[in-house]
Amino acid sequence: MANLKDLKNRIESVKSTRKITKAMQMVAAAKLRRAQEAAEMSRPYTERFNSVMAGLAKSVGDSDSAPRLLAGTGKDDVHLLVVMTAERGLCGGFNGNIAKLARARAQELLAKGKTVKILTVGKKGRDVLKREYGDHLVGHVDLSDVKRVGYVNAQEIAKDVLGRFDAGEFDVATLFYSKFQNVVTQIPTAQQIIPAAFDEAEGEEVGANTLYDYEPSEEAILADLLPRGVATQIFAGLLENGASEQGARMSAMDNATRNAGDMIDKLTIQFNRSRQAVITNELIEIISGAEAL
């Protein structure tokens, strides 16, 4: 039977843990509201921007004058995986799910004989991937000192990626992040950003029942907008990640708080039973001693 003092200390320890998880849940809930609003407000702009880009890309087609960011290098031998995760843990499977998707893509590409390079954004993704793909890591972006992610942070990441592309370090770049759906559901997503890939529906949305006359030419506009498009997609991914992280942390801390409460109830029952057994034994000893007299 467990010692009463040990049980009491354990109950107090779990109560302290519950206070911490409850506080973290409340902080995550407060941050989630701002992060969710930022992610949802960015979606209309990102969707419309991609629609315009898709319409321009459809007009240009496979012409020789198409920008390299749209046409690509003409091969897909070297792939850059830009894996964006959180700087902190205690957010359930948020970081693990993104890393799992990136790991599956890396395994698939390596099995096909492709060269894989990994650029990580966020400490947790780097910690997971470097165990198995440490030789493939080519860079890391640290955002631990950034309190609120802004477009300037996305521009810095895009500048790094575009610089590597101009230097001929890779042929295809894919962005990995988690798209926020609700507090319970965050969807790990892989999005190709170089060469630019657009859904046919996006191009049809712009071109339907409308004719546009572009000045200057479509190629010139694309050459100017495509680099911004990379930064826009990265920024949208960062905002989606921010909302997903807080939602996952809120859900994880809520579960931890509930589990701590259940554990406290079980330990309290065990403590009361142990104390009752001790009292019963003491009464038996007193009665036995009185009868002996």
C-alpha positions in Angstrom: 0.0 0.0 0.0 1.3 3.4 -1.0 2.7 5.7 1.7 0.2 8.5 2.7 2.8 11.2 2.5 3.9 10.1 -1.0 0.3 10.1 -2.2 -0.3 13.5 -0.8 2.9 14.9 -2.4 1.8 13.4 -5.7 -1.6 14.9 -5.5 -0.1 18.3 -4.9 2.3 17.8 -7.8 -0.5 16.9 -10.2 -2.5 19.9 -9.0 0.4 22.2 -9.8 0.7 20.7 -13.2 -3.0 21.2 -13.8 -2.7 24.9 -12.9 0.1 25.2 -15.5 -1.8 23.4 -18.3 -4.9 25.4 -17.5 -3.0 28.7 -17.8 -1.4 27.6 -21.1 -4.8 26.7 -22.4 -6.1 30.2 -21.6 -3.1 31.9 -23.1 -3.4 29.7 -26.3 -7.1 30.6 -26.5 -6.3 34.3 -26.3 -3.6 34.0 -29.0 -5.8 31.8 -31.2 -8.4 34.5 -31.7 -5.8 36.9 -33.1 -4.0 34.2 -35.1 -7.3 32.9 -36.6 -8.5 36.4 -37.6 -5.1 37.0 -39.3 -5.2 33.7 -41.2 -8.8 34.1 -42.3 -8.3 37.8 -43.4 -5.4 36.7 -45.5 -7.3 34.0 -47.4 -9.4 36.3 -49.7 -6.3 38.2 -50.9 -4.2 35.1 -51.4 -7.0 33.3 -53.3 -7.6 36.4 -55.5 -3.9 36.9 -56.1 -3.5 33.3 -57.1 -6.5 33.5 -59.4 -5.0 36.5 -61.2 -1.7 34.7 -61.4 -3.4 31.6 -62.8 -5.1 33.6 -65.5 -1.8 35.2 -66.5 0.0 31.9 -66.5 -2.7 30.4 -68.6 -2.3 33.2 -71.2 1.4 32.8 -71.3 1.2 29.0 -71.5 4.4 27.3 -72.5 5.9 30.1 -74.5 9.7 30.6 -74.6 9.4 34.0 -73.0 7.7 32.7 -69.9 9.6 33.6 -66.6 11.7 30.8 -65.1 9.6 30.9 -61.9 6.7 29.8 -64.0 8.4 27.6 -66.6 10.9 26.1 -64.2 14.3 24.8 -65.2 13.0 22.1 -67.5 13.8 19.3 -65.1 13.0 18.1 -61.6 16.1 16.4 -60.4 16.7 18.5 -57.3 13.8 19.2 -54.8 13.8 21.8 -52.0 11.4 21.1 -49.2 10.6 24.2 -47.1 9.2 22.7 -43.9 7.5 25.3 -41.6 6.8 24.2 -38.0 6.6 25.9 -34.6 9.4 27.1 -32.4 7.8 25.6 -29.3 6.3 22.3 -28.4 3.3 21.2 -26.2 0.9 21.6 -29.1 -0.1 18.0 -29.7 0.7 16.4 -33.0 1.0 19.8 -34.9 4.7 19.7 -35.4 4.9 15.9 -35.9 2.2 15.8 -38.6 4.0 18.4 -40.7 7.3 16.7 -40.3 5.6 13.3 -41.1 4.3 14.7 -44.4 7.7 16.2 -45.3 9.4 12.9 -44.4 7.0 10.9 -46.6 7.7 13.3 -49.5 11.4 13.0 -49.0 11.3 9.2 -48.9 9.2 9.2 -52.1 11.6 11.5 -53.9 14.7 9.6 -52.8 13.2 6.3 -53.9 12.8 7.8 -57.4 16.5 8.8 -57.4 15.9 12.5 -56.9 18.1 14.8 -54.8 16.4 16.2 -51.7 17.3 19.4 -49.9 15.5 20.6 -46.8 15.1 24.2 -45.5 13.5 24.3 -42.1 11.5 27.2 -40.6 11.0 26.6 -36.9 13.1 24.7 -34.4 10.8 21.7 -33.9 10.7 20.7 -37.5 14.5 20.9 -37.7 14.9 18.7 -34.5 12.7 16.0 -36.0 14.1 15.9 -39.5 17.8 16.2 -38.6 17.7 12.8 -37.0 17.0 11.0 -40.3 17.8 13.6 -42.9 20.5 15.6 -41.3 22.7 15.3 -44.4 19.9 16.9 -46.5 19.5 20.0 -44.4 20.8 23.1 -46.2 19.5 25.9 -44.1 17.3 27.0 -41.1 15.2 30.1 -40.4 14.9 31.0 -36.7 11.8 32.9 -35.7 12.0 32.3 -32.0 12.6 36.0 -31.3 9.6 37.1 -33.5 6.5 37.8 -31.3 4.1 38.4 -34.2 4.9 37.1 -37.7 4.7 39.7 -40.4 5.1 39.9 -44.1 8.7 41.0 -43.7 9.5 37.6 -42.2 8.0 35.9 -45.3 10.0 38.2 -47.6 13.2 37.1 -45.9 12.4 33.4 -46.3 11.3 34.0 -50.0 14.5 35.9 -50.6 16.5 32.9 -49.4 14.5 30.5 -51.5 14.6 32.7 -54.6 18.4 33.2 -54.2 18.9 29.5 -54.1 16.8 29.0 -57.2 18.7 31.7 -59.1 21.9 30.0 -58.1 20.6 26.7 -59.6 20.6 24.8 -56.3 17.2 23.2 -57.0 14.6 22.7 -59.6 11.3 22.3 -57.6 10.4 23.9 -54.3 7.5 22.6 -52.1 6.2 24.4 -49.0 5.0 22.3 -46.0 2.7 23.8 -43.4 -0.6 23.1 -41.6 -3.8 24.7 -42.8 -6.1 25.8 -40.0 -9.7 24.5 -40.2 -10.8 24.6 -36.5 -9.5 24.2 -33.0 -9.6 20.4 -33.4 -8.6 20.0 -37.0 -5.4 21.3 -38.7 -4.6 19.8 -42.1 -0.9 19.2 -43.0 -0.5 20.7 -46.5 2.2 20.5 -49.2 2.1 23.3 -51.8 4.5 23.6 -54.8 5.7 27.2 -55.0 8.5 26.9 -57.6 7.8 26.5 -60.4 4.5 28.3 -59.7 1.6 25.8 -59.8 -2.0 26.9 -60.0 -5.3 25.0 -60.1 -7.2 25.2 -63.4 -10.3 26.3 -61.5 -8.4 29.4 -60.4 -7.5 30.4 -63.9 -11.1 29.7 -65.1 -12.4 31.9 -62.3 -10.5 34.9 -63.6 -11.1 34.3 -67.3 -14.8 33.4 -67.1 -16.9 35.9 -69.0 -14.2 38.5 -68.8 -11.4 39.6 -71.2 -8.4 41.5 -69.9 -5.9 43.6 -71.8 -2.7 43.7 -69.9 -0.2 46.5 -70.1 2.7 45.8 -70.2 2.7 42.2 -71.5 1.7 39.2 -69.5 5.3 38.0 -69.4 6.5 41.3 -67.9 3.7 41.3 -65.3 4.4 37.7 -64.3 8.2 38.4 -64.0 7.3 41.1 -61.5 4.5 39.3 -59.6 5.9 35.8 -59.4 8.6 36.6 -56.7 5.9 38.4 -54.7 3.7 35.4 -55.2 6.3 33.2 -53.5 6.5 35.6 -50.6 2.6 35.8 -50.4 2.3 32.0 -50.3 4.9 31.7 -47.6 3.2 34.5 -45.6 -0.1 32.7 -45.9 1.5 29.5 -44.8 3.0 31.2 -41.7 -0.3 32.7 -40.8 -2.1 29.3 -41.2 0.7 27.7 -39.1 0.3 30.3 -36.4 -3.5 29.7 -36.1 -3.0 25.9 -36.3 -0.3 26.0 -33.6 -2.4 27.8 -31.1 -5.5 25.7 -31.9 -3.5 22.5 -31.4 -1.9 23.8 -28.2 -5.3 24.9 -26.8 -6.7 21.4 -27.6 -3.7 19.6 -26.1 -3.6 21.7 -22.9 -7.4 21.1 -22.5 -6.9 17.4 -22.7 -3.9 17.6 -20.3 -6.0 19.6 -17.8 -8.8 17.0 -18.0 -6.4 14.1 -17.6 -4.8 15.8 -14.6 -8.2 16.2 -13.0 -9.0 12.5 -13.6 -5.6 11.6 -12.1 -6.3 13.8 -9.0 -9.6 12.1 -8.5 -8.1 8.6 -8.7 -5.2 9.6 -6.4 -7.6 11.2 -3.9 -9.7 8.0 -3.7 -6.5 5.9 -3.3 -5.4 8.3 -0.5 -8.7 8.1 1.3 -8.7 4.3 1.2 -5.1 4.2 2.4 -5.9 6.6 5.3 -9.0 4.6 6.2 -7.0 1.4 6.2 -4.4 3.0 8.5 -7.1 4.3 10.9 -8.8 0.9 10.9 -5.5 -0.8 11.8 -4.9 1.6 14.6 -8.3 1.0 16.0 -7.8 -2.8 15.9 -4.5 -2.4 17.7 -6.2 -0.2 20.4 -9.1 -2.6 20.8 -6.7 -5.6 20.9 -4.6 -3.9 23.6 -7.6 -3.0 25.7 -8.9 -6.7 25.5 -5.4 -7.9 26.6 -5.6 -5.9 29.7 
